[in-house]
Amino acid sequence: MTTRPDGPDEEGSATEPGTVLCARCGAAADGPPASWTLSVEAGVRRHYCEVCSRENLRAIEGRLDAEWW
């Protein structure tokens, strides 16, 4: 189940054990769903939900850091 809070977590990290947040929009999910994208930027692991991944697919494939999206 995915929920979207008011704002994103800057790191896209977990708030509760097993909970993952989208680094872009703040959507939360229990564990990283298979449809989410995992990116390592400057040594930091960031998860992106399916919606954010689809909206920024070209930037992700071009290996641009999220700051350039």
Secondary structure, 3 states (H helix, E strand, C coil): CEECCCCCCCCCCCCCCCEEEECCCCCEEECCCCCCEEEEECCEEEEECHHHHHHCHHHHHCCCCHHHC
